[in-house]
């Protein structure tokens, strides 16, 4: 049983390592490529080639997330009539972490996204699909399954022809195509007709015999954690928390780096905002380094304690000790039989 418990600490470590990875995840080449894609997207927009503009803005934003590129993507989607996707893109902009001192261009992009999305919402059409009768039906909208939780409420769609289908055992399939315009809400009632000669659903009957009771487990004692394992799991949790802090400070560090890039030139001449960002970035870098390596170390020690622990009933004892030395206090393990 102990072996089965050991898989999740490794998953925990991998998850926190992924959260910490944004530190340095976007390289200088990524940023330069994203900038060029942004310029190419602007040229496509000026040519009214909104398909190309949407694709280029999207790529730029994926390489180097920025409200300016995301705003261009949302606007191109509106021009293509993909209002639902545009609405989601506007909301993604409003959720973007900008750091403590975002650039004026980023602030203007977020403000524009908020205003444009508010005006867009009233123009997005919707359909309301209801299913008549107590039928276990499978409903689809434009070929995609519509879960029962979405029945009877507004479902945002793009303008144009929308196809509603439904199937159920013992019933004729249902299909209807409706046309919706911008700002319109169309109701569709799904009525499934029983197939001629189809048997009715069987009624539930009480079981003739009671179900077997679950095994009691005999006299096997319940698994408990020893002192060493408790210490080990505590260190793993402490390491995980440190890695979360490392991930947060790493994201803030990237935000300050973006401010420095915008407010300082190649000769390291900076505005006051750039100088403040340099100081803040240095502090965040120190905190990020300490929490990252400290978290990894704590998790590694905790896993070692868990993996080397023995059952307390086996007669062996493993103890965690702190031993003084000229170089400082040392962490050690004592094993007794």
Secondary structure per residue as TSV (DSSP state, phi and psi in degrees):
chain	resnum	aa	ss	phi	psi
A	1	X	-	360.0	-32.6
A	2	X	T	-66.0	-38.7
A	3	X	G	-62.5	-35.4
A	4	X	G	-68.1	-20.2
A	5	X	G	-84.9	-7.6
A	6	X	G	-89.3	-4.8
A	7	X	H	-76.1	-33.2
A	8	X	H	-74.8	-26.6
A	9	X	H	-61.4	-36.5
A	10	X	H	-65.6	-38.8
A	11	X	H	-64.2	-37.7
A	12	X	H	-62.0	-44.6
A	13	X	H	-63.0	-44.0
A	14	X	H	-63.7	-37.0
A	15	X	H	-65.3	-46.7
A	16	X	H	-69.4	-32.3
A	17	X	H	-63.8	-37.5
A	18	X	H	-66.1	-37.0
A	19	X	H	-66.9	-34.0
A	20	X	H	-80.2	-12.9
A	21	X	T	-65.1	-22.1
A	22	X	T	-58.7	-17.9
A	23	X	T	-67.0	108.2
A	24	X	T	79.6	9.4
A	25	X	T	-67.7	-36.0
A	26	X	S	-93.9	115.5
A	27	X	-	-85.1	172.3
A	28	X	H	-62.1	-36.1
A	29	X	H	-64.6	-38.9
A	30	X	H	-60.0	-45.3
A	31	X	H	-65.4	-42.2
A	32	X	H	-64.3	-41.2
A	33	X	H	-64.6	-41.9
A	34	X	H	-62.4	-38.9
A	35	X	H	-64.1	-43.6
A	36	X	H	-65.3	-40.0
A	37	X	H	-61.4	-38.1
A	38	X	H	-62.9	-44.0
A	39	X	H	-64.2	-41.5
A	40	X	H	-63.7	-38.6
A	41	X	H	-64.5	-39.5
A	42	X	H	-63.6	-38.9
A	43	X	H	-63.8	-42.5
A	44	X	H	-63.1	-37.0
A	45	X	H	-63.4	-43.6
A	46	X	H	-63.0	-29.8
A	47	X	T	-83.3	-0.5
A	48	X	T	62.4	27.3
A	49	X	-	-92.5	80.1
A	50	X	H	-72.7	-24.1
A	51	X	H	-64.6	-49.5
A	52	X	H	-66.0	-40.2
A	53	X	H	-61.5	-44.4
A	54	X	H	-61.1	-43.1
A	55	X	H	-66.3	-43.2
A	56	X	H	-71.2	-40.7
A	57	X	H	-61.7	-41.4
A	58	X	H	-61.7	-45.6
A	59	X	H	-63.6	-42.2
A	60	X	H	-59.9	-43.8
A	61	X	H	-68.9	-32.4
A	62	X	H	-71.4	-36.4
A	63	X	H	-72.0	-41.0
A	64	X	S	-144.2	90.6
A	65	X	-	-54.0	125.3
A	66	X	-	-151.2	137.3
A	67	X	H	-57.9	-30.8
A	68	X	H	-66.1	-46.1
A	69	X	H	-68.8	-39.7
A	70	X	H	-64.1	-36.0
A	71	X	H	-65.7	-42.4
A	72	X	H	-60.5	-40.0
A	73	X	H	-62.0	-45.4
A	74	X	H	-62.1	-43.2
A	75	X	H	-65.2	-37.9
A	76	X	H	-66.4	-37.6
A	77	X	H	-63.4	-37.8
A	78	X	H	-61.5	-43.9
A	79	X	H	-63.6	-28.6
A	80	X	T	-85.3	-1.6
A	81	X	T	81.4	8.5
A	82	X	-	-91.4	72.9
A	83	X	H	-70.7	-35.2
A	84	X	H	-65.6	-46.0
A	85	X	H	-64.0	-37.4
A	86	X	H	-64.7	-40.8
A	87	X	H	-60.0	-42.8
A	88	X	H	-66.7	-36.9
A	89	X	H	-67.3	-40.9
A	90	X	H	-59.3	-44.1
A	91	X	H	-65.8	-33.2
A	92	X	H	-64.4	-36.3
A	93	X	H	-63.5	-42.5
A	94	X	H	-67.1	-20.2
A	95	X	T	-96.6	0.4
A	96	X	-	-68.6	132.3
A	97	X	-	-74.5	121.7
A	98	X	-	-102.5	-7.6
A	99	X	-	82.7	172.1
A	100	X	T	-70.1	-25.0
A	101	X	T	-134.3	74.6
A	102	X	-	-69.9	154.2
A	103	X	-	-69.8	155.8
A	104	X	H	-57.7	-35.3
A	105	X	H	-64.3	-40.4
A	106	X	H	-66.1	-41.2
A	107	X	H	-62.8	-41.6
A	108	X	H	-66.1	-36.7
A	109	X	H	-65.7	-42.1
A	110	X	H	-65.0	-42.8
A	111	X	H	-63.3	-41.1
A	112	X	H	-65.4	-39.4
A	113	X	H	-62.1	-40.2
A	114	X	H	-63.8	-44.1
A	115	X	H	-68.4	-45.8
A	116	X	H	-68.2	-36.7
A	117	X	H	-67.9	-38.0
A	118	X	H	-61.4	-39.0
A	119	X	H	-74.2	-28.9
A	120	X	H	-73.2	-36.0
A	121	X	H	-54.8	-41.6
A	122	X	T	-69.9	-14.8
A	123	X	T	-97.9	-9.0
A	124	X	-	-77.1	122.0
A	125	X	-	-72.3	169.2
A	126	X	E	-151.8	157.1
A	127	X	E	-122.2	147.4
A	128	X	E	-118.6	111.9
A	129	X	E	-106.2	123.3
A	130	X	E	-120.2	149.7
A	131	X	E	-113.4	122.2
A	132	X	-	-86.0	133.7
A	133	X	S	88.5	165.4
A	134	X	S	-86.7	81.6
A	135	X	-	-125.2	132.0
A	136	X	-	-81.9	79.7
A	137	X	-	-98.6	154.4
A	138	X	E	-107.8	111.5
A	139	X	E	-105.1	138.4
A	140	X	E	-129.9	143.3
A	141	X	E	-119.3	116.5
A	142	X	T	53.6	39.5
A	143	X	T	84.1	-2.8
A	144	X	E	-108.5	136.3
A	145	X	E	-60.6	136.6
A	146	X	-	-109.3	108.1
A	147	X	-	-64.5	151.8
A	148	X	G	-54.8	-29.1
A	149	X	G	-63.6	-20.0
A	150	X	G	-96.7	1.2
A	151	X	T	-73.7	140.9
A	152	X	T	79.9	5.7
A	153	X	S	-127.6	166.7
A	154	X	E	-66.0	131.6
A	155	X	E	-117.8	110.6
A	156	X	E	-64.6	134.6
A	157	X	-	-140.1	165.0
A	158	X	-	-81.9	154.3
A	159	X	S	-64.7	149.3
A	160	X	E	127.6	-161.7
A	161	X	E	-82.7	129.0
A	162	X	E	-122.7	132.3
A	163	X	E	-106.1	127.1
A	164	X	E	-113.6	126.8
A	165	X	E	-129.4	155.7
A	166	X	E	-153.3	143.3
A	167	X	E	-136.8	154.0
A	168	X	-	-157.4	145.4
A	169	X	T	-57.6	133.4
A	170	X	T	77.0	12.6
A	171	X	B	-130.7	153.4
A	172	X	-	-70.9	141.5
A	173	X	-	-65.1	148.8
A	174	X	E	-111.5	139.1
A	175	X	E	-150.8	133.2
A	176	X	E	-152.0	138.5
A	177	X	E	-113.2	126.8
A	178	X	E	-121.7	151.5
A	179	X	E	-109.1	126.4
A	180	X	E	-118.8	142.1
A	181	X	-	-107.5	166.3
A	182	X	T	-57.9	134.1
A	183	X	T	78.9	1.4
A	184	X	-	-99.1	145.6
A	185	X	E	-117.4	120.7
A	186	X	E	-113.1	131.1
A	187	X	E	-96.3	136.4
A	188	X	E	-128.8	120.7
A	189	X	E	-102.0	121.0
A	190	X	E	-89.1	118.2
A	191	X	-	-120.3	114.7
A	192	X	-	-99.1	123.0
A	193	X	-	-91.0	135.4
A	194	X	B	-68.2	138.4
A	195	X	-	-68.8	137.6
A	196	X	T	-60.2	129.4
A	197	X	T	80.2	2.0
A	198	X	-	-72.4	136.1
A	199	X	-	-67.9	148.5
A	200	X	-	-75.3	157.9
A	201	X	-	-66.6	133.5
A	202	X	-	-65.3	145.2
A	203	X	-	-85.1	150.6
A	204	X	-	-74.6	138.1
A	205	X	-	-118.8	152.3
A	206	X	-	-69.8	142.0
A	207	X	-	-67.1	143.5
A	208	X	S	-76.0	-25.1
A	209	X	S	-127.8	144.4
A	210	X	-	-66.6	145.5
A	211	X	-	-64.5	148.5
A	212	X	-	-65.0	142.8
A	213	X	-	-76.7	147.0
A	214	X	-	-63.8	148.4
A	215	X	-	-60.9	142.3
A	216	X	-	-77.7	-18.3
A	217	X	-	91.4	0.5
A	218	X	T	65.8	-146.1
A	219	X	T	-98.0	13.5
A	220	X	-	-66.8	124.6
A	221	X	-	-68.6	148.5
A	222	X	-	-67.3	142.9
A	223	X	-	-71.0	135.1
A	224	X	-	-127.0	159.7
A	225	X	-	-97.5	134.1
A	226	X	-	-81.0	175.6
A	227	X	H	-60.4	-44.0
A	228	X	H	-62.7	-41.7
A	229	X	H	-64.6	-39.6
A	230	X	H	-61.1	-42.7
A	231	X	H	-64.3	-41.9
A	232	X	H	-60.8	-48.5
A	233	X	H	-64.5	-33.9
A	234	X	H	-63.5	-41.9
A	235	X	H	-66.0	-38.2
A	236	X	H	-61.0	-43.7
A	237	X	H	-63.9	-40.7
A	238	X	H	-63.1	-41.7
A	239	X	H	-63.4	-40.4
A	240	X	H	-62.2	-42.2
A	241	X	H	-63.4	-38.6
A	242	X	H	-64.0	-38.2
A	243	X	H	-67.9	-33.4
A	244	X	H	-62.8	-44.4
A	245	X	H	-61.5	-39.0
A	246	X	H	-62.1	-40.1
A	247	X	H	-64.5	-41.3
A	248	X	H	-66.4	-48.0
A	249	X	H	-65.9	-31.0
A	250	X	H	-63.5	-42.4
A	251	X	H	-63.8	-41.4
A	252	X	H	-64.4	-36.7
A	253	X	H	-61.1	-42.5
A	254	X	H	-62.5	-38.2
A	255	X	H	-62.2	-42.4
A	256	X	H	-66.5	-36.2
A	257	X	H	-61.8	-40.2
A	258	X	H	-62.4	-37.9
A	259	X	H	-65.0	-42.3
A	260	X	H	-60.9	-43.4
A	261	X	H	-60.5	-35.9
A	262	X	H	-81.3	-30.4
A	263	X	H	-104.4	-2.3
A	264	X	B	-124.7	147.0
A	265	X	-	-98.5	-173.9
A	266	X	T	-67.7	-21.3
A	267	X	T	-92.6	17.7
A	268	X	-	61.4	28.5
A	269	X	-	-93.5	126.2
A	270	X	B	-127.7	151.8
A	271	X	-	-74.6	174.4
A	272	X	H	-61.1	-36.8
A	273	X	H	-63.8	-37.4
A	274	X	H	-66.8	-41.2
A	275	X	H	-64.0	-41.8
A	276	X	H	-62.3	-38.6
A	277	X	H	-67.0	-36.0
A	278	X	H	-61.9	-46.7
A	279	X	H	-63.3	-45.6
A	280	X	H	-63.7	-39.2
A	281	X	H	-63.5	-38.4
A	282	X	H	-62.1	-45.3
A	283	X	H	-62.4	-45.3
A	284	X	H	-63.4	-35.9
A	285	X	H	-63.8	-40.6
A	286	X	H	-65.3	-47.4
A	287	X	H	-61.5	-41.3
A	288	X	H	-62.1	-43.8
A	289	X	H	-64.4	-45.5
A	290	X	H	-63.3	-47.4
A	291	X	H	-70.1	-33.1
A	292	X	H	-66.5	-55.2
A	293	X	H	-72.2	-35.0
A	294	X	H	-63.9	-40.0
A	295	X	H	-64.5	-43.3
A	296	X	H	-62.0	-42.9
A	297	X	H	-63.8	-45.5
A	298	X	H	-62.3	-43.1
A	299	X	H	-64.6	-39.0
A	300	X	H	-65.9	-43.2
A	301	X	H	-63.9	-42.3
A	302	X	H	-60.8	-44.1
A	303	X	H	-64.0	-37.8
A	304	X	H	-61.5	-42.8
A	305	X	H	-63.4	-40.8
A	306	X	H	-67.8	-43.4
A	307	X	H	-69.1	-29.0
A	308	X	H	-94.5	-1.1
A	309	X	-	-73.1	147.3
A	310	X	-	-117.5	159.3
A	311	X	-	-60.3	138.6
A	312	X	G	-67.3	-17.6
A	313	X	G	-87.0	-3.4
A	314	X	G	-84.5	-6.3
A	315	X	S	89.8	-6.5
A	316	X	-	-100.5	147.7
A	317	X	E	-131.0	136.2
A	318	X	E	-124.3	125.6
A	319	X	E	-122.5	144.6
A	320	X	E	-94.6	124.4
A	321	X	E	-124.4	153.3
A	322	X	E	-112.3	117.2
A	323	X	E	-113.5	123.1
A	324	X	E	-69.5	146.9
A	325	X	E	-150.0	165.1
A	326	X	T	-59.2	-28.4
A	327	X	T	-86.9	-3.0
A	328	X	E	126.9	-172.3
A	329	X	E	-78.9	134.8
A	330	X	E	-113.1	141.9
A	331	X	E	-88.8	129.5
A	332	X	E	-141.9	167.1
A	333	X	E	-120.6	134.5
A	334	X	E	-116.0	128.0
A	335	X	E	-114.4	128.2
A	336	X	E	-126.4	152.8
A	337	X	-	-118.1	360.0
